Amino acid sequence: MSKDYKNWSKENLIDEIQKLKKRKKYGLVWDENEKENVVLKCKNQFPILKEVKDKELKFKDVDINNIIIEGDNYHSLSILNYTHNNSVDIIYIDPPYNRGSDLIYNDKLVEKTDSYKHSKWSSYMHKRLVLCKELLKDDGIIFISIDDHEFAQLKIICDEVFNHNSRGIFVWQKKYGGGNDSGSIANEHEYILSYSKNKNTDEWLEPHDEKYLKRYKEEDKIGRFFWDTLERPGLKNPINVKINFESKTYNLKTFRSQKRINEDLKKGEIRVVKLDNNKISFQFKQRLREGKLPRSILRDSKNEGDQDIFLNKIGSNSSAKNELKEIFGEDVFSNPKPTSLIKYLISLNNNKNAIVLDFFAGSGTTGHAVLNLNEFDGGKRSFILCTNNENNICKDITYPRIKKIINGYKYKEKKYKPLKSNLKYFETCFIPGEINDKNKILLSKKITEMICLKENTFDIHSIKENFQIFSNHKNYTCIIFDNLNLNEVKNEIKKLKGHIKVYIFSLGGDLFENDFEIYDNVEVEPIPQPILSIYKRIFSVL
């Protein structure tokens, strides 16, 4: 039948609708006609940040700045597309699993019986994953926790968004022993999907445990090694090579090419050992690799040296609940993730200065994990946590947890020392989205916090009527609201040492290059045109 619905009868139209409803429940094709309210809001209003000053934590001689953003994560990600485009090293998220009790869509809980539940979840996730991809560095990685309810849909969405750049799937054993609520099989696991923004990313390597390292007893100028036998008669498809020793030729079944054998003989990577029975053994230097590949099964280790670098623990639902109970003194959050699990995932990236984002921050486990991992290895990682304040979760759980970890806390007789790090707390709010001169002026005056976040310069250096200057330990940010008083600004800039980023208001996007060309350490960017361009790109599809 033709898809020209104008000529269809009422009965045929009803029949088609019923077919579509059945088709949608699998989530492979989702309905884009029903837009999220939080998304549609951006059609007429633009999200910005407003700092909550009384929630700031600041320490002298600490230069790591962490961020909590309270607000819908679609709005937060839109803002971060301006402040952190191509800047984030690692994203970890634990999104709603859509079990019929956790996904709020257009102010309503998505019920288990909703025939569009997979469609709504797919649309909800797709929009956010598209936004977060732009935040990742070229070698950035995302980890996503999920269970069986939406695993298939999530895999398809991620394959599309991240161009099939899957790094693999972890299976995390979340508990030991299952109840009778899992159907035919007692469910003990969840999945963690991992994707790269691009294909060319570094290999993940775990540190070796002490038991493994004991084998590598020898060391030369290249590194540690042990002598291993070269002959491999039990190989399924061995390579036949020849080795000359004391005017004799020996045929060996091994795993290296003849060319490689000849090269290693010259380098001293192969030796000959005479055995007691007048036989000889050809041996090669088995060198210690930098690390070992991670395994796909994540679980608490049973034996010392098995699996993990954090006291042999990956953690479980039970350990995560106990962790929160020690912080709050009671159960405050359903199904938290253990800090040790997130620490392990973050540690797969060897950048100790990584920026880590979690835009389903929940109880704040990712922030806690970053602070613990920095304490463990001396890193200077920072985190950005985004969460709404549904049921006061951000104000009553996320923020208090991070505050306690930073300041130190006590549970019964056990004291946890402070893990000092700076924290800024922001809320999302809105300004009119119609693009005209009046609103451009308003936006330029309201995005100071966003610019400071973009440049990581939060210390006030100078506040004047027409311009403001902020700094960190090495850089400055100058925001000019009125370009008619540039001489005063230039007099201030002359006194500054280090890189200076100047943001200057201009209705037409002018950079005023002639006014700053004499300064080698000054970079100029107009406001608000760049952020309007980003918002136009993101919201133009609405």
N, C-alpha and C positions, 0 to 999 in steps of 0.2 A: 504494500500500500504506500502511496506517496506520502512524504513527510510535510506536504502542504496542509497544515492543520486547519486552515480556513474552510476546507471542503469536507472535513470529517464530521461524522454524526456525533451526537452527545455520547452514545454508547461506546463508539470507537475511541473517543477522547478519554473516557473514564477507564477503558481497558488499557490504553497506553500509559496513563498515569500509574495504574497498579503495577504494570511491568517495570516502569522506571523506579518505583519505590522498592521493588524487590532487587533491582539491579544496584541501586545505590548502597544497600546495606553492606556490600562488600568493600566499599571505600576505594575501589580502584578508579572510579570516576566520581568526582564529588560535585555537589550542586553549588555553583557560584552565584546563584540568584539571591540566596539569603545571605546578606552581608552581616558581619559582626557589628554590633553597635559601637564598640570601641574603635573599630576601623573606620566606620562611616563618620564618626566624630571628627576625624582628621580632614574630612572634605570641606568643612567650614571653619575649623580651628586648627592652630598649629601647636604641638606640644613643646614645652620648654621646661627648664629645671628651676626650682627654687630651693635654696639651701635652708635646712633647719639647723640654725646655729647652735641651739642648746644641746644638740646631739653630737657635736664634733668632739673627737678625742685627739689631742695634740700633745706630742712629747718633744722635748728639746733634744736636738742632735739625732732625731729620727727622720729619715728622708723618704720613707715608703708611705705613699698615700693610697688608702683603700677607700672604696666607694660603696655605699648602699643607696639604691634608688627605689623609692616607694611609689608604685603606680603600675598600671597595666603594662605588661612587658612589650606589647606592640608599640606603645608610645615610647617606652624606654629605648627599645631597639631603634626606633626612628631617630631619636635624639643622638644615640651612639653612632649612627651612620654619619653624623657630622663630627662628633668629638673623637671617634675611635675607628674611622674607616681604615681598613688594612693595618690595624695596630694590635690585634689580640692574638696571642700565641695559642691559647687553649680555651675551648668552651666545654663545660660539662653541664648537662641538663638532665633533670629527672621530671619529665612532663607528666600531666595527668594520664593515667593508663586507660581511662574511659571505661571503667568497670560499672558505671551506672551510679556512681556516688562521688565522683571527683571532678567532672568537667562541667564548668559553668559556661554556657553559650547563650549570649544575649539575655543575661540576667536570669537564666533558668538552668536548672540542673538537667543534664542530658540523661534520660532514663534508659535502663537496659532494653526496654521494649521499643524505644524510638527507632523506627526503620531507617532514619537518616543519621543514626548516631555515628557510624563510621565516616559518613560524608562530612558531618560537622567537624569531627575530630581531624580529618584529613585537611580540610580547608583551614582550620585553626592552626595546625602545625606548619602547613606549607608556607603560609604568609610569614611566619616567624623565622623559619629556617632560611627563606630567601633573604630576609633582612640580616640575619646573623652571619650569613656567608660573606657579606661585604665587609664585616668587621675583622675577619680572620686575615692574618698575614698570608703571604703566598705559601709559606710552609706551615700554616696553622692547621690544627687538628680539632675536631669536635667529637665528644663522647656523649652518647644518649642512652640512658637507661629505659628499659621497656619490658613488658611481659607479653604473654601470648595474645592478649586482647587486640593489640594494634601492631604487633611485630611485623606482619606481612605488609600492612599499609605503610608503616614507617620506612621499611626497607625500599619500597617502590618510590616513595617521596624523596628519600635521601639519594637514591641512585640518580634521580632526575636533577635534583638541586645541585649535588656535588659531582655531577658528570661521571658517575660510576667509580669514583676514586675511593672505594672502600678499603680501609686498612685491615678489616677483619671484624669478627664478632666474638666478644667474650661471653662466656656463660658463667654467671656469678652464683655460687651456692649461697642463697640468702638465709637458709635455715637448715637444721639437721632434724629430720623427721617431719613428716607432713600429716596434716589432719585429714578428715574425711570430707572436706569441702572443695576438693580439687577435681572431682570427677573420678575417672577410672584410674588415674595415676596420682599419687601423692606428690604435689608440686613443691619442689625445694629450690627452684632456680628462677632467675631473671636473666635478661640479655643486656649487653652493652654494645651498641653499634658504634663503630669508629670510622670516621671519614676524614680525608685530607681535602684541603681546598684545591690543591694541585697534585699531580702525580709525583713530581720530583721532590720528595721529602726525605729527610734522614731516616735511616734504619733505627727502629726502637731496639734498645739493648738494656737488659737488666744487669745490675752488678752481680758478680759471682759471689756465692757464699763461701765461707771459710773451708768447709769440707771439700768443695770442688777445687779450691785454690791449692790445697795441700799437695795435690798431684804434680803441680808445676814447680818442682824443686830446683831445677837448673835455671841459670840466668846468664845472658851475654849482653853485649852492648845494644842489641835490638830489644830484648825483653825476656820475660820468663818463658820456660818451655820444659817439656820432658821428652825423653827419647822413646819413640814408638816404633814398633816393627813395620817395615815397609811392605813385606810380603803379605798378601791377603788371599790365600788360597780358597777361602770360603765365599768370596765375592760372587754374586750372581752373574755379572758380566765383567770379569776382570780384564785389565789391559796387560798384554804381554810385553815386557821390556827386557833389555839386556844391560848388564852391568859388568864392566871389566875390573878384575881385581887380581893382582899378582899373576899376570899373564894368563888368567883364565876368564872365560866369559860365563856369566851366570844368567839364567833365564828366570825371571820372577813374574808372578801374577800379582798385580797391584792395581791401584786406582789412579795413578799419575801417568801422564803421557811420557814418551821417551824424551821429548825435548825438555820437559820439566825436570826429569831425572838428571839429565846431563847438566842442566843449569845448576841444580842443587848440589851436585857433586863438586862443581867448581867453587861454589859459595861456602862449602863446608856444612851445608844443611843435612847432608847424609854421611853416616859413618858406618864402618864395618866392625863388628864385634865378633871375636873368636870365642866359640863356646867350648865347654869341657870335652865334648864328644868329637872334637876336631872338625866340627861344622862351623859355619859362620852365619851371622845374622846381619842383615842390612837394616839400619834404623834411620829414622829421620826426626828432625826437631818438630815436635807437635807444639806449635806456639799458642800462647794464651791470647784469645780474642779479647777485645775491649769489654765485651759483655755477652750475654746470651739472649736469644730471642724470647720474648714473653710467651707464655703458654695460654691457650684459649680458655682453659678452665681456671676460674678464680675461686679459691676456697681457703679457709683457714688451714694452715699447714699442720700435719700430724707429727712430722719429724723435723728435727733441727736442720736447717739448711735447705729445706724443701720449699720452693715457690717464692718466698717473699723476703724483702729487705727490712721490713718494719716489725721486728720481733716475731717473725713468722706468722703474721696475722694479716688477713684481708678483711676480716670482719663479717658480721652477720646482722640480721634484723635485731636479734637479741642484744648484741654488743652495742648497736647503735642506740637502742632504747636506754640501756644502762648508762651510756655516755651522756645522754640528755638528762637523765634523772640525776646524775651527779652534778650537773650544772644548775638545774632548776629545783631539784629536790622532789620532783614528782613527774608523772607522765604528762607531757604537754603537746606531743605531736605524734600523729599516726604514721607508721612506716618510714621513719627516717633512714637515711643511708649512713653507714659507719664512716667515720673520718678516715680510717685506715684504707678503705677502698678507694676513696677519692685521692688520697695521698699517693697511692700506688699509680693511679692513672696519670696524675700530674707529673710524677717522677719519670714517666716514659719520655717526656720531653726534657732534654738535658740543659735547657736554658734556665739558669737559676735567677734570671731577671724577668721571667715570663709574666705577662698580664693574663690573668685567668678570669673568665666571665662565666657566670651562672645566671641565666634569666628566668629560671624557675627556682629561686633560691630557697624557698620553703623555710626550714629551720636554720639555715645558714651553715650547713655542713661544709660546703665548698670553701667558704671563708675561713672556717676553723681549720680545715685541712691545709690551706695555704700557709697559715700562721704556724702550724705545727711543723710543716715540711721545712719552712725557713729556719726554724729552731733546730731541726734535725741536721741540716746540711749547710747552714750558714747562708742560704739564698736570700735574695731580695725580691722575691715575687710579690706581686700585688693582685688584689681581687676587685671585681665589680660584681655586686649582687643586686639583682633586680627581682622584685616581688611586689604583688599588690598587697593591700592591707585587709584582705578578706578575713573576717573573724579576728581582726586586730593582729594578724600573724606577724606583720613586719615590726610593729611597735612593741608587741608583747613577747615575741620569741626571737625573730631574726636579729634585731638590734641588741636586745639584752644579752643574747648568747655571745655575740661577737664582743660586746663590751666587757663581759666577764672574762673571756679568753685573753683579751688585751690587758686588762687590769689585774688579772689573777683572781682566783676564787678558792673557796674551801668547801669540801664535802665531808661531813662528819669530822674525822681526825686527819683527813688527807688534804694537804695544801697543794694547789697548782700555781706555779709561779707565773708572773705576768709575761705575756709575749707582746712586748711593746711594739705598737705600730700605729700610725695615724689613721683616722677614720673621718670621712665626710659623709653626711647624710643629706640626701636630696629628695624632694617630692616633685612629681610631674604636675604641671598645671598648663593652662592654655591661654592663647591670645587669639584675636580674630585672624582668620586665614585669608580673607580677601586681600589680594595684592594691590595696594595703592600706596601713595607716598606717606600717608598718615600711619598706616600699619607697618611700613618699612622702618619708620622712625621709632615706633613703639617696640618692634622686634629688636632693633639694635640696642635699645636701652635695657631690654629684658634678658639678653643672652650673655651677660657678664659671667655668670656661673658656668655656663656651657663652654665659654672660651677658656676660662681658667681650668676647667676639666680637660679640655682638648690639649692645653699646653702643660698641664700638671704644675701650674704656678698658682698657689693658693695664699702665699704670704703677702700681705698688703705692704707695698713700698711707698705709694703715694696716691692719695685720693683728692682730686681737684674737681671743680664743677664741670669742666669740659673733657677731662681725661682721667684715667686711672691706670696705675702701674702695679703689677703683681710680680712676684718672684718665687723661685725655689733656690736651692743651694748654688745654682750655676746659670740660670736663664731668667730673662725678664719678659713679661707680656705687657704691652701698652695698648690700652683701648681708648681710641679718640672718638668722642661723640660729636664734636663740632670741629670741622676742619678750618674754621676761620681764625683759630688761635694756635697755629702750628709752631710759631716761634717759641712760645712757652714750653711746648712739648719737646722741641729740639734742644732747648737749654737743659732740660732734665735728662734727655737721652745722652748728651755729651758726658755726663757724670758717671754713666753706667759702664761696667766692664762685663763682658760675656755676650752671649747671643741675645738679641732683642727681637721679638716678634711684634710688629705693630699691626693692630686691627683698626682700620679707619673707616668711619661712616661715609658712605657715598651713595646717593640715590642711583647714580648711573654705573657704579662699579669701578670708578676711577681709583688708581693706585697712588697718585701724587708722587710718581717716581722722582721727579726733579727735586722734590723737597728732601728726599732721603738718600739720594745717590752718592753723597759724599761719605756715607757711613758703611763701612765694610761688614759690620756686624749686625746690620738691620735687615729684616725681611718684612715685607708689607703685604697685607691681605685686606681686601675691602669687606665691609659688612653692610647689609645683611645678605648680599647676593649669593655667596656660596651656599649658605644654609637654605635659601629659597630654592636654589637649583636642586639640592638634594631632596627637599620636601616635594618639589614638583615631580621629580622622578618617582618617588615612592608613592605619592598619593594620586598621581595622574590616572591610575587605573580604577579609582573608586567611582 
